[in-house]
């Protein structure tokens, strides 16, 4: 195998490895950035929901209780969770893709029933009561999400009016939600989790595309560089060496001894050419003698 082929193969392999490493680093970097951004969005949405529920509990709820007839119950007027999820439905109309869920293993509202992944998140919170949040990536119906989950605890005895014995709950509530699920909660228990889902499929796909474009540009650049290097190797090294080889063979056979060996360059091969030329002169002289 010639010098040129060997050099180009080595250069190709090393550059290709560097290129793959670069593409992977770009993908990894973009993916991390996408997750970080999803985390920020999740924190904003979470804090907004908390603020909204706080407003409901501290400012609206006392007024509503004053105005309401006893034993009447309208979810959107009397449950911060119902008001919060309804507000989020409107938010979703403007910004689709995001999801929130007040997931519970034993919920009043059937749609709040935790699925398998959510039940795992809740049981993790139950097993680690000091943990105040958890997050990660999750796939739902083929879509990738970043999730931010926070435990919800029965932190006040007033929760038990509606979530303990159905006999104590407002009649309207029982009529709407039934008596099957959402009751017999205990004070201090972690019963649910607010989970905010931020879609990341698009960002991950974008990270992949960026990495592929980078790989494509790199591969194009690599091929071009290898082409230029190949021309340089041909002109600067392979062809002069072939000429010198032919001339040395001629000299060894005593042919064309009157033609000087010279190259119009000024590098190591030109030095070699001058050496061979001196050899030619010596051989010519010796033959004359
Ligand atoms: C006046 C009755 C009432 C009180 C008091 C009440 N809730 Fe609820 N809660 C409801 C209703 C009704 C829903 C269903 C809301 C909906 O339709 O989204 C609900 C839903 C929830 C949910 C979502 C899961 C599910 O069961 O559907 C959680 C979590 C929850 N409540 C926790 C609490 C906590 C914690 C407290 C005490 C701080 C509390 N609730 C006090 C009536 C009440």
Boltz pocket constraint, residues with backbone or C-beta under 6 A from the ligand:
constraints:
  - pocket:
      binder: B
      contacts: [[A, 75], [A, 78], [A, 79], [A, 81], [A, 82], [A, 83], [A, 85], [A, 102], [A, 103], [A, 104], [A, 106], [A, 107], [A, 108], [A, 109], [A, 110], [A, 112], [A, 152], [A, 153], [A, 154], [A, 155], [A, 156], [A, 158], [A, 159], [A, 160], [A, 161], [A, 162], [A, 163], [A, 173], [A, 177], [A, 182], [A, 191], [A, 192], [A, 193]]
      max_distance: 6.0
